[in-house]
Amino acid sequence: MDIIVEVHPTNGEHYLPPNLHLMVLDFEGVSVMEAQTRSSNKNIQFEFSCEVGERFSVKLTLGEINITENFVIC
């Protein structure tokens, strides 16, 4: 299964905030893909493939704020 993870600005903003860090983590919590915004990124996008039953997480960090969402491919 092909997966696309995208991050776009909200609230009418044209760019993502600087130093926003996006990571895709494997089932053990190890980063397998990561990117960090600069001053004028309009979005971040990762594309990858998974098999049924695989687990991964998406983690966003901005300053002291961390959000992680866990996924299982069904």
Distance bins in CASP14 RR format, pairs under 12 A and 6 or more apart:
PFRMAT RR
TARGET T0000
AUTHOR 0000-0000-0000
RMODE 2
METHOD distances of the structure
MODEL  1
1 47 0 0 0 0 0 1 0 0 0 0 0
1 48 0 0 0 0 1 0 0 0 0 0 0
1 49 1 0 0 1 0 0 0 0 0 0 0
1 50 1 0 1 0 0 0 0 0 0 0 0
1 51 1 0 0 1 0 0 0 0 0 0 0
1 52 1 0 0 1 0 0 0 0 0 0 0
1 53 0 0 0 0 1 0 0 0 0 0 0
1 54 0 0 0 0 1 0 0 0 0 0 0
1 56 0 0 0 0 0 1 0 0 0 0 0
1 71 0 0 0 0 0 1 0 0 0 0 0
1 72 0 0 0 0 0 1 0 0 0 0 0
1 73 1 0 1 0 0 0 0 0 0 0 0
1 74 0 0 0 0 1 0 0 0 0 0 0
2 46 0 0 0 0 0 1 0 0 0 0 0
2 47 1 0 0 1 0 0 0 0 0 0 0
2 48 1 0 0 1 0 0 0 0 0 0 0
2 49 1 0 1 0 0 0 0 0 0 0 0
2 50 0 0 0 0 1 0 0 0 0 0 0
2 51 0 0 0 0 0 1 0 0 0 0 0
2 73 0 0 0 0 0 1 0 0 0 0 0
3 24 0 0 0 0 1 0 0 0 0 0 0
3 32 0 0 0 0 0 1 0 0 0 0 0
3 33 0 0 0 0 0 1 0 0 0 0 0
3 45 0 0 0 0 0 1 0 0 0 0 0
3 46 0 0 0 0 1 0 0 0 0 0 0
3 47 1 0 0 1 0 0 0 0 0 0 0
3 48 1 0 1 0 0 0 0 0 0 0 0
3 49 1 0 0 1 0 0 0 0 0 0 0
3 50 1 0 1 0 0 0 0 0 0 0 0
3 51 0 0 0 0 0 1 0 0 0 0 0
3 54 0 0 0 0 1 0 0 0 0 0 0
3 56 1 0 0 1 0 0 0 0 0 0 0
3 58 0 0 0 0 1 0 0 0 0 0 0
3 71 0 0 0 0 1 0 0 0 0 0 0
3 72 0 0 0 0 0 1 0 0 0 0 0
3 73 1 0 0 1 0 0 0 0 0 0 0
4 24 0 0 0 0 0 1 0 0 0 0 0
4 33 0 0 0 0 0 1 0 0 0 0 0
4 43 0 0 0 0 0 1 0 0 0 0 0
4 44 0 0 0 0 0 1 0 0 0 0 0
4 45 1 0 0 1 0 0 0 0 0 0 0
4 46 1 0 0 1 0 0 0 0 0 0 0
4 47 1 0 1 0 0 0 0 0 0 0 0
4 48 0 0 0 0 1 0 0 0 0 0 0
4 49 0 0 0 0 0 1 0 0 0 0 0
4 50 0 0 0 0 0 1 0 0 0 0 0
4 58 0 0 0 0 0 1 0 0 0 0 0
5 22 1 0 0 1 0 0 0 0 0 0 0
5 23 0 0 0 0 1 0 0 0 0 0 0
5 24 1 0 0 1 0 0 0 0 0 0 0
5 25 0 0 0 0 0 1 0 0 0 0 0
5 32 0 0 0 0 0 1 0 0 0 0 0
5 33 0 0 0 0 1 0 0 0 0 0 0
5 34 0 0 0 0 0 1 0 0 0 0 0
5 35 0 0 0 0 0 1 0 0 0 0 0
5 43 0 0 0 0 0 1 0 0 0 0 0
5 44 0 0 0 0 1 0 0 0 0 0 0
5 45 1 0 0 1 0 0 0 0 0 0 0
5 46 1 0 1 0 0 0 0 0 0 0 0
5 47 1 0 0 1 0 0 0 0 0 0 0
5 48 0 0 0 0 1 0 0 0 0 0 0
5 50 0 0 0 0 0 1 0 0 0 0 0
5 56 0 0 0 0 1 0 0 0 0 0 0
5 57 0 0 0 0 0 1 0 0 0 0 0
5 58 1 0 1 0 0 0 0 0 0 0 0
5 59 0 0 0 0 0 1 0 0 0 0 0
5 60 0 0 0 0 0 1 0 0 0 0 0
5 69 0 0 0 0 1 0 0 0 0 0 0
5 71 0 0 0 0 1 0 0 0 0 0 0
6 16 0 0 0 0 0 1 0 0 0 0 0
6 22 0 0 0 0 1 0 0 0 0 0 0
6 24 0 0 0 0 0 1 0 0 0 0 0
6 35 0 0 0 0 0 1 0 0 0 0 0
6 41 0 0 0 0 0 1 0 0 0 0 0
6 42 0 0 0 0 0 1 0 0 0 0 0
6 43 1 0 0 1 0 0 0 0 0 0 0
6 44 1 0 0 1 0 0 0 0 0 0 0
6 45 1 0 1 0 0 0 0 0 0 0 0
6 46 0 0 0 0 1 0 0 0 0 0 0
6 47 0 0 0 0 1 0 0 0 0 0 0
6 58 0 0 0 0 0 1 0 0 0 0 0
6 60 0 0 0 0 0 1 0 0 0 0 0
7 13 0 0 0 0 0 1 0 0 0 0 0
7 15 0 0 0 0 0 1 0 0 0 0 0
7 16 1 0 0 1 0 0 0 0 0 0 0
7 17 0 0 0 0 0 1 0 0 0 0 0
7 20 1 0 0 1 0 0 0 0 0 0 0
7 21 0 0 0 0 0 1 0 0 0 0 0
7 22 1 0 1 0 0 0 0 0 0 0 0
7 23 0 0 0 0 0 1 0 0 0 0 0
7 24 0 0 0 0 0 1 0 0 0 0 0
7 35 0 0 0 0 1 0 0 0 0 0 0
7 36 0 0 0 0 0 1 0 0 0 0 0
7 37 0 0 0 0 1 0 0 0 0 0 0
7 41 0 0 0 0 1 0 0 0 0 0 0
7 42 0 0 0 0 0 1 0 0 0 0 0
7 43 1 0 0 1 0 0 0 0 0 0 0
7 44 1 0 1 0 0 0 0 0 0 0 0
7 45 1 0 0 1 0 0 0 0 0 0 0
7 46 0 0 0 0 1 0 0 0 0 0 0
7 58 0 0 0 0 1 0 0 0 0 0 0
7 59 0 0 0 0 0 1 0 0 0 0 0
7 60 1 0 0 1 0 0 0 0 0 0 0
7 61 0 0 0 0 0 1 0 0 0 0 0
7 62 0 0 0 0 0 1 0 0 0 0 0
7 67 0 0 0 0 0 1 0 0 0 0 0
7 69 0 0 0 0 0 1 0 0 0 0 0
8 14 0 0 0 0 0 1 0 0 0 0 0
8 15 0 0 0 0 0 1 0 0 0 0 0
8 16 1 0 0 1 0 0 0 0 0 0 0
8 17 0 0 0 0 0 1 0 0 0 0 0
8 20 0 0 0 0 0 1 0 0 0 0 0
8 22 0 0 0 0 0 1 0 0 0 0 0
8 37 0 0 0 0 0 1 0 0 0 0 0
8 41 0 0 0 0 0 1 0 0 0 0 0
8 42 1 0 0 1 0 0 0 0 0 0 0
8 43 1 0 1 0 0 0 0 0 0 0 0
8 44 0 0 0 0 1 0 0 0 0 0 0
8 45 0 0 0 0 1 0 0 0 0 0 0
9 15 1 0 1 0 0 0 0 0 0 0 0
9 16 1 0 1 0 0 0 0 0 0 0 0
9 17 0 0 0 0 1 0 0 0 0 0 0
9 18 0 0 0 0 0 1 0 0 0 0 0
9 20 0 0 0 0 1 0 0 0 0 0 0
9 37 0 0 0 0 1 0 0 0 0 0 0
9 40 0 0 0 0 0 1 0 0 0 0 0
9 41 0 0 0 0 1 0 0 0 0 0 0
9 42 1 0 0 1 0 0 0 0 0 0 0
9 43 1 0 0 1 0 0 0 0 0 0 0
9 44 0 0 0 0 0 1 0 0 0 0 0
10 16 0 0 0 0 1 0 0 0 0 0 0
10 17 0 0 0 0 0 1 0 0 0 0 0
10 20 0 0 0 0 0 1 0 0 0 0 0
10 43 0 0 0 0 0 1 0 0 0 0 0
11 17 0 0 0 0 0 1 0 0 0 0 0
12 42 0 0 0 0 0 1 0 0 0 0 0
13 20 0 0 0 0 0 1 0 0 0 0 0
13 37 0 0 0 0 0 1 0 0 0 0 0
13 40 0 0 0 0 0 1 0 0 0 0 0
13 41 0 0 0 0 0 1 0 0 0 0 0
13 42 0 0 0 0 1 0 0 0 0 0 0
13 43 0 0 0 0 0 1 0 0 0 0 0
14 39 0 0 0 0 0 1 0 0 0 0 0
14 40 0 0 0 0 1 0 0 0 0 0 0
14 41 0 0 0 0 0 1 0 0 0 0 0
14 42 1 0 0 1 0 0 0 0 0 0 0
14 43 0 0 0 0 0 1 0 0 0 0 0
15 37 1 0 0 1 0 0 0 0 0 0 0
15 38 0 0 0 0 1 0 0 0 0 0 0
15 39 1 0 0 1 0 0 0 0 0 0 0
15 40 1 0 1 0 0 0 0 0 0 0 0
15 41 1 0 0 1 0 0 0 0 0 0 0
15 42 1 0 1 0 0 0 0 0 0 0 0
15 43 0 0 0 0 1 0 0 0 0 0 0
15 44 0 0 0 0 0 1 0 0 0 0 0
16 22 0 0 0 0 1 0 0 0 0 0 0
16 35 0 0 0 0 0 1 0 0 0 0 0
16 36 0 0 0 0 0 1 0 0 0 0 0
16 37 1 0 1 0 0 0 0 0 0 0 0
16 38 0 0 0 0 1 0 0 0 0 0 0
16 39 0 0 0 0 1 0 0 0 0 0 0
16 40 0 0 0 0 1 0 0 0 0 0 0
16 41 1 0 1 0 0 0 0 0 0 0 0
16 42 1 0 0 1 0 0 0 0 0 0 0
16 43 1 0 0 1 0 0 0 0 0 0 0
16 44 1 0 0 1 0 0 0 0 0 0 0
16 45 0 0 0 0 0 1 0 0 0 0 0
16 60 0 0 0 0 0 1 0 0 0 0 0
16 62 0 0 0 0 1 0 0 0 0 0 0
17 36 0 0 0 0 0 1 0 0 0 0 0
17 37 1 0 0 1 0 0 0 0 0 0 0
17 38 0 0 0 0 0 1 0 0 0 0 0
17 39 0 0 0 0 1 0 0 0 0 0 0
17 40 0 0 0 0 0 1 0 0 0 0 0
17 41 0 0 0 0 1 0 0 0 0 0 0
17 44 0 0 0 0 0 1 0 0 0 0 0
17 60 0 0 0 0 0 1 0 0 0 0 0
17 61 0 0 0 0 0 1 0 0 0 0 0
17 62 1 0 0 1 0 0 0 0 0 0 0
17 63 0 0 0 0 1 0 0 0 0 0 0
17 65 0 0 0 0 0 1 0 0 0 0 0
18 36 0 0 0 0 1 0 0 0 0 0 0
18 37 1 0 1 0 0 0 0 0 0 0 0
18 38 1 0 0 1 0 0 0 0 0 0 0
18 39 1 0 1 0 0 0 0 0 0 0 0
18 40 0 0 0 0 1 0 0 0 0 0 0
18 41 0 0 0 0 1 0 0 0 0 0 0
18 62 0 0 0 0 1 0 0 0 0 0 0
18 63 0 0 0 0 0 1 0 0 0 0 0
19 35 0 0 0 0 0 1 0 0 0 0 0
19 36 1 0 0 1 0 0 0 0 0 0 0
19 37 1 0 0 1 0 0 0 0 0 0 0
19 38 0 0 0 0 1 0 0 0 0 0 0
19 39 0 0 0 0 1 0 0 0 0 0 0
19 41 0 0 0 0 0 1 0 0 0 0 0
19 60 0 0 0 0 0 1 0 0 0 0 0
19 61 0 0 0 0 1 0 0 0 0 0 0
19 62 1 0 0 1 0 0 0 0 0 0 0
19 63 1 0 0 1 0 0 0 0 0 0 0
19 64 0 0 0 0 0 1 0 0 0 0 0
19 65 0 0 0 0 0 1 0 0 0 0 0
20 34 0 0 0 0 0 1 0 0 0 0 0
20 35 0 0 0 0 1 0 0 0 0 0 0
20 36 1 0 0 1 0 0 0 0 0 0 0
20 37 1 0 1 0 0 0 0 0 0 0 0
20 38 0 0 0 0 1 0 0 0 0 0 0
20 39 0 0 0 0 0 1 0 0 0 0 0
20 41 1 0 0 1 0 0 0 0 0 0 0
20 42 0 0 0 0 0 1 0 0 0 0 0
20 43 0 0 0 0 0 1 0 0 0 0 0
20 44 1 0 0 1 0 0 0 0 0 0 0
20 59 0 0 0 0 0 1 0 0 0 0 0
20 60 1 0 0 1 0 0 0 0 0 0 0
20 61 1 0 0 1 0 0 0 0 0 0 0
20 62 1 0 1 0 0 0 0 0 0 0 0
20 63 0 0 0 0 1 0 0 0 0 0 0
20 65 0 0 0 0 1 0 0 0 0 0 0
20 66 0 0 0 0 0 1 0 0 0 0 0
20 67 0 0 0 0 0 1 0 0 0 0 0
21 31 0 0 0 0 1 0 0 0 0 0 0
21 33 0 0 0 0 0 1 0 0 0 0 0
21 34 1 0 0 1 0 0 0 0 0 0 0
21 35 1 0 0 1 0 0 0 0 0 0 0
21 36 1 0 1 0 0 0 0 0 0 0 0
21 37 1 0 0 1 0 0 0 0 0 0 0
21 38 0 0 0 0 0 1 0 0 0 0 0
21 41 0 0 0 0 0 1 0 0 0 0 0
21 44 0 0 0 0 1 0 0 0 0 0 0
21 58 0 0 0 0 0 1 0 0 0 0 0
21 59 1 0 0 1 0 0 0 0 0 0 0
21 60 1 0 0 1 0 0 0 0 0 0 0
21 61 1 0 1 0 0 0 0 0 0 0 0
21 62 1 0 0 1 0 0 0 0 0 0 0
21 63 0 0 0 0 1 0 0 0 0 0 0
21 65 0 0 0 0 0 1 0 0 0 0 0
21 66 0 0 0 0 1 0 0 0 0 0 0
21 67 0 0 0 0 0 1 0 0 0 0 0
21 68 0 0 0 0 0 1 0 0 0 0 0
22 31 0 0 0 0 0 1 0 0 0 0 0
22 33 0 0 0 0 1 0 0 0 0 0 0
22 34 1 0 0 1 0 0 0 0 0 0 0
22 35 1 0 1 0 0 0 0 0 0 0 0
22 36 1 0 0 1 0 0 0 0 0 0 0
22 37 0 0 0 0 1 0 0 0 0 0 0
22 41 0 0 0 0 0 1 0 0 0 0 0
22 43 0 0 0 0 0 1 0 0 0 0 0
22 44 1 0 1 0 0 0 0 0 0 0 0
22 45 0 0 0 0 1 0 0 0 0 0 0
22 46 1 0 0 1 0 0 0 0 0 0 0
22 57 0 0 0 0 0 1 0 0 0 0 0
22 58 1 0 0 1 0 0 0 0 0 0 0
22 59 1 0 0 1 0 0 0 0 0 0 0
22 60 1 0 1 0 0 0 0 0 0 0 0
22 61 0 0 0 0 1 0 0 0 0 0 0
22 62 0 0 0 0 1 0 0 0 0 0 0
22 66 0 0 0 0 0 1 0 0 0 0 0
22 67 0 0 0 0 0 1 0 0 0 0 0
22 68 0 0 0 0 0 1 0 0 0 0 0
22 69 0 0 0 0 0 1 0 0 0 0 0
23 29 0 0 0 0 1 0 0 0 0 0 0
23 30 0 0 0 0 1 0 0 0 0 0 0
23 31 1 0 1 0 0 0 0 0 0 0 0
23 32 0 0 0 0 1 0 0 0 0 0 0
23 33 1 0 0 1 0 0 0 0 0 0 0
23 34 1 0 1 0 0 0 0 0 0 0 0
23 35 0 0 0 0 1 0 0 0 0 0 0
23 36 0 0 0 0 1 0 0 0 0 0 0
23 44 0 0 0 0 0 1 0 0 0 0 0
23 46 0 0 0 0 1 0 0 0 0 0 0
23 56 0 0 0 0 0 1 0 0 0 0 0
23 57 0 0 0 0 1 0 0 0 0 0 0
23 58 1 0 0 1 0 0 0 0 0 0 0
23 59 1 0 1 0 0 0 0 0 0 0 0
23 60 1 0 0 1 0 0 0 0 0 0 0
23 61 1 0 0 1 0 0 0 0 0 0 0
23 66 0 0 0 0 0 1 0 0 0 0 0
23 67 0 0 0 0 0 1 0 0 0 0 0
23 68 0 0 0 0 1 0 0 0 0 0 0
23 69 0 0 0 0 0 1 0 0 0 0 0
24 30 0 0 0 0 0 1 0 0 0 0 0
24 31 1 0 0 1 0 0 0 0 0 0 0
24 32 1 0 1 0 0 0 0 0 0 0 0
24 33 1 0 1 0 0 0 0 0 0 0 0
24 34 1 0 0 1 0 0 0 0 0 0 0
24 35 0 0 0 0 1 0 0 0 0 0 0
24 44 0 0 0 0 0 1 0 0 0 0 0
24 45 0 0 0 0 0 1 0 0 0 0 0
24 46 1 0 1 0 0 0 0 0 0 0 0
24 47 0 0 0 0 0 1 0 0 0 0 0
24 48 1 0 0 1 0 0 0 0 0 0 0
24 49 0 0 0 0 0 1 0 0 0 0 0
24 50 0 0 0 0 0 1 0 0 0 0 0
24 54 0 0 0 0 0 1 0 0 0 0 0
24 55 0 0 0 0 0 1 0 0 0 0 0
24 56 1 0 0 1 0 0 0 0 0 0 0
24 57 1 0 0 1 0 0 0 0 0 0 0
24 58 1 0 1 0 0 0 0 0 0 0 0
24 59 1 0 0 1 0 0 0 0 0 0 0
24 60 0 0 0 0 0 1 0 0 0 0 0
24 68 0 0 0 0 0 1 0 0 0 0 0
24 69 0 0 0 0 0 1 0 0 0 0 0
24 70 0 0 0 0 0 1 0 0 0 0 0
24 71 0 0 0 0 1 0 0 0 0 0 0
25 31 1 0 1 0 0 0 0 0 0 0 0
25 32 1 0 0 1 0 0 0 0 0 0 0
25 33 0 0 0 0 1 0 0 0 0 0 0
25 34 0 0 0 0 1 0 0 0 0 0 0
25 46 0 0 0 0 0 1 0 0 0 0 0
25 48 0 0 0 0 0 1 0 0 0 0 0
25 55 0 0 0 0 1 0 0 0 0 0 0
25 56 1 0 0 1 0 0 0 0 0 0 0
25 57 1 0 1 0 0 0 0 0 0 0 0
25 58 1 0 0 1 0 0 0 0 0 0 0
25 59 1 0 1 0 0 0 0 0 0 0 0
25 60 0 0 0 0 0 1 0 0 0 0 0
25 61 0 0 0 0 0 1 0 0 0 0 0
25 66 0 0 0 0 0 1 0 0 0 0 0
25 68 1 0 0 1 0 0 0 0 0 0 0
25 69 0 0 0 0 0 1 0 0 0 0 0
25 70 0 0 0 0 1 0 0 0 0 0 0
25 71 0 0 0 0 0 1 0 0 0 0 0
26 32 1 0 1 0 0 0 0 0 0 0 0
26 33 0 0 0 0 1 0 0 0 0 0 0
26 48 0 0 0 0 0 1 0 0 0 0 0
26 50 0 0 0 0 0 1 0 0 0 0 0
26 54 0 0 0 0 1 0 0 0 0 0 0
26 55 1 0 0 1 0 0 0 0 0 0 0
26 56 1 0 0 1 0 0 0 0 0 0 0
26 57 0 0 0 0 1 0 0 0 0 0 0
26 58 0 0 0 0 0 1 0 0 0 0 0
26 59 0 0 0 0 0 1 0 0 0 0 0
26 70 0 0 0 0 0 1 0 0 0 0 0
26 71 0 0 0 0 0 1 0 0 0 0 0
27 50 0 0 0 0 0 1 0 0 0 0 0
27 51 0 0 0 0 0 1 0 0 0 0 0
27 53 0 0 0 0 1 0 0 0 0 0 0
27 54 1 0 0 1 0 0 0 0 0 0 0
27 55 1 0 1 0 0 0 0 0 0 0 0
27 56 1 0 0 1 0 0 0 0 0 0 0
27 57 0 0 0 0 1 0 0 0 0 0 0
27 70 0 0 0 0 1 0 0 0 0 0 0
27 71 0 0 0 0 0 1 0 0 0 0 0
27 72 0 0 0 0 1 0 0 0 0 0 0
27 73 0 0 0 0 0 1 0 0 0 0 0
28 54 0 0 0 0 0 1 0 0 0 0 0
28 55 0 0 0 0 1 0 0 0 0 0 0
28 56 0 0 0 0 0 1 0 0 0 0 0
28 57 0 0 0 0 0 1 0 0 0 0 0
29 55 0 0 0 0 1 0 0 0 0 0 0
29 56 0 0 0 0 1 0 0 0 0 0 0
29 57 1 0 0 1 0 0 0 0 0 0 0
29 58 0 0 0 0 0 1 0 0 0 0 0
29 59 0 0 0 0 1 0 0 0 0 0 0
29 68 0 0 0 0 1 0 0 0 0 0 0
29 70 0 0 0 0 1 0 0 0 0 0 0
30 56 0 0 0 0 0 1 0 0 0 0 0
30 57 0 0 0 0 0 1 0 0 0 0 0
30 59 0 0 0 0 0 1 0 0 0 0 0
31 46 0 0 0 0 0 1 0 0 0 0 0
31 56 0 0 0 0 0 1 0 0 0 0 0
31 57 0 0 0 0 1 0 0 0 0 0 0
31 58 0 0 0 0 0 1 0 0 0 0 0
31 59 0 0 0 0 1 0 0 0 0 0 0
31 61 0 0 0 0 0 1 0 0 0 0 0
31 68 0 0 0 0 0 1 0 0 0 0 0
32 46 0 0 0 0 1 0 0 0 0 0 0
32 48 1 0 0 1 0 0 0 0 0 0 0
32 49 0 0 0 0 0 1 0 0 0 0 0
32 50 0 0 0 0 0 1 0 0 0 0 0
32 54 0 0 0 0 0 1 0 0 0 0 0
32 56 1 0 0 1 0 0 0 0 0 0 0
32 57 0 0 0 0 0 1 0 0 0 0 0
32 58 0 0 0 0 0 1 0 0 0 0 0
32 59 0 0 0 0 0 1 0 0 0 0 0
33 44 0 0 0 0 0 1 0 0 0 0 0
33 45 0 0 0 0 0 1 0 0 0 0 0
33 46 1 0 1 0 0 0 0 0 0 0 0
33 47 0 0 0 0 1 0 0 0 0 0 0
33 48 1 0 0 1 0 0 0 0 0 0 0
33 56 0 0 0 0 1 0 0 0 0 0 0
33 57 0 0 0 0 0 1 0 0 0 0 0
33 58 0 0 0 0 1 0 0 0 0 0 0
33 59 0 0 0 0 0 1 0 0 0 0 0
34 44 0 0 0 0 1 0 0 0 0 0 0
34 46 0 0 0 0 1 0 0 0 0 0 0
34 58 0 0 0 0 0 1 0 0 0 0 0
34 59 0 0 0 0 1 0 0 0 0 0 0
34 60 0 0 0 0 0 1 0 0 0 0 0
34 61 0 0 0 0 1 0 0 0 0 0 0
35 41 0 0 0 0 1 0 0 0 0 0 0
35 43 0 0 0 0 0 1 0 0 0 0 0
35 44 1 0 1 0 0 0 0 0 0 0 0
35 45 0 0 0 0 1 0 0 0 0 0 0
35 46 1 0 0 1 0 0 0 0 0 0 0
35 58 0 0 0 0 0 1 0 0 0 0 0
35 59 0 0 0 0 0 1 0 0 0 0 0
35 60 0 0 0 0 0 1 0 0 0 0 0
35 61 0 0 0 0 0 1 0 0 0 0 0
36 44 0 0 0 0 1 0 0 0 0 0 0
36 60 0 0 0 0 0 1 0 0 0 0 0
36 61 0 0 0 0 1 0 0 0 0 0 0
36 62 0 0 0 0 0 1 0 0 0 0 0
36 63 0 0 0 0 0 1 0 0 0 0 0
37 43 0 0 0 0 1 0 0 0 0 0 0
37 44 1 0 0 1 0 0 0 0 0 0 0
37 60 0 0 0 0 0 1 0 0 0 0 0
37 61 0 0 0 0 0 1 0 0 0 0 0
37 62 0 0 0 0 1 0 0 0 0 0 0
38 44 0 0 0 0 0 1 0 0 0 0 0
44 58 0 0 0 0 0 1 0 0 0 0 0
44 60 0 0 0 0 1 0 0 0 0 0 0
46 56 0 0 0 0 0 1 0 0 0 0 0
46 58 0 0 0 0 1 0 0 0 0 0 0
46 59 0 0 0 0 0 1 0 0 0 0 0
48 54 0 0 0 0 0 1 0 0 0 0 0
48 56 0 0 0 0 1 0 0 0 0 0 0
48 58 0 0 0 0 0 1 0 0 0 0 0
48 71 0 0 0 0 0 1 0 0 0 0 0
48 73 0 0 0 0 0 1 0 0 0 0 0
49 56 0 0 0 0 0 1 0 0 0 0 0
49 73 0 0 0 0 1 0 0 0 0 0 0
50 56 1 0 0 1 0 0 0 0 0 0 0
50 71 0 0 0 0 1 0 0 0 0 0 0
50 72 0 0 0 0 1 0 0 0 0 0 0
50 73 1 0 1 0 0 0 0 0 0 0 0
50 74 0 0 0 0 0 1 0 0 0 0 0
51 72 0 0 0 0 0 1 0 0 0 0 0
51 73 1 0 0 1 0 0 0 0 0 0 0
51 74 0 0 0 0 0 1 0 0 0 0 0
52 72 0 0 0 0 1 0 0 0 0 0 0
52 73 1 0 1 0 0 0 0 0 0 0 0
52 74 1 0 0 1 0 0 0 0 0 0 0
53 71 0 0 0 0 0 1 0 0 0 0 0
53 72 1 0 1 0 0 0 0 0 0 0 0
53 73 1 0 1 0 0 0 0 0 0 0 0
53 74 1 0 0 1 0 0 0 0 0 0 0
54 70 0 0 0 0 0 1 0 0 0 0 0
54 71 0 0 0 0 1 0 0 0 0 0 0
54 72 1 0 0 1 0 0 0 0 0 0 0
54 73 1 0 1 0 0 0 0 0 0 0 0
54 74 0 0 0 0 0 1 0 0 0 0 0
55 69 0 0 0 0 0 1 0 0 0 0 0
55 70 1 0 0 1 0 0 0 0 0 0 0
55 71 1 0 0 1 0 0 0 0 0 0 0
55 72 1 0 1 0 0 0 0 0 0 0 0
55 73 1 0 0 1 0 0 0 0 0 0 0
55 74 0 0 0 0 0 1 0 0 0 0 0
56 68 0 0 0 0 0 1 0 0 0 0 0
56 69 0 0 0 0 1 0 0 0 0 0 0
56 70 1 0 0 1 0 0 0 0 0 0 0
56 71 1 0 1 0 0 0 0 0 0 0 0
56 72 0 0 0 0 1 0 0 0 0 0 0
56 73 0 0 0 0 1 0 0 0 0 0 0
57 66 0 0 0 0 0 1 0 0 0 0 0
57 67 0 0 0 0 0 1 0 0 0 0 0
57 68 1 0 1 0 0 0 0 0 0 0 0
57 69 1 0 0 1 0 0 0 0 0 0 0
57 70 1 0 1 0 0 0 0 0 0 0 0
57 71 1 0 0 1 0 0 0 0 0 0 0
57 72 0 0 0 0 0 1 0 0 0 0 0
58 66 0 0 0 0 0 1 0 0 0 0 0
58 67 0 0 0 0 1 0 0 0 0 0 0
58 68 1 0 0 1 0 0 0 0 0 0 0
58 69 1 0 1 0 0 0 0 0 0 0 0
58 70 0 0 0 0 1 0 0 0 0 0 0
58 71 1 0 0 1 0 0 0 0 0 0 0
59 65 0 0 0 0 0 1 0 0 0 0 0
59 66 1 0 0 1 0 0 0 0 0 0 0
59 67 1 0 0 1 0 0 0 0 0 0 0
59 68 1 0 1 0 0 0 0 0 0 0 0
59 69 1 0 0 1 0 0 0 0 0 0 0
59 70 0 0 0 0 1 0 0 0 0 0 0
59 71 0 0 0 0 0 1 0 0 0 0 0
60 66 1 0 0 1 0 0 0 0 0 0 0
60 67 1 0 1 0 0 0 0 0 0 0 0
60 68 1 0 0 1 0 0 0 0 0 0 0
60 69 0 0 0 0 1 0 0 0 0 0 0
61 67 1 0 0 1 0 0 0 0 0 0 0
61 68 0 0 0 0 1 0 0 0 0 0 0
END
